[in-house]
């Protein structure tokens, strides 16, 4: 009796498992008026910079869409890179800036990403900084 009951439980379970379908949910149609972020550059190369020098760079962009652009979050790949951005909506055809500051007290090569989350047609974009921080020259002590 136990074997017959186990057999029916397995058949019933198998039927339920295989009855599930993987039909994708229908996607909402894309908004033709959605904001569009157009960056002047998506990669900035500092080249070789000295330790403790200014690691700030401005990424300029324009909202080329028809609706206001709103950033929900801007995050860097590590704590050594700090992004600053405006929290107010950017109207169509207006320009904005994301200021990125890299901590140049760390010596060595770097390649960092900044992820931008918004209501744009492409809801997540990535910009990058890269370069190499070298020790300050011994002759540049500033004592003149």
Secondary structure, DSSP 4 states (H G I P E B T S, - for coil): -HHHHHHHHHHHHHHHHHH---PPPPPPPP-TT---EEES-SEEEEEEEETTS--EEEEEEEE-SSSPB-EEEEEESSTTEEEE---S-B-TT-EEEEEEEE-TTS-EEEEEEEEEEESSSSSEEEEEEEEEEEPPPTT-SS--
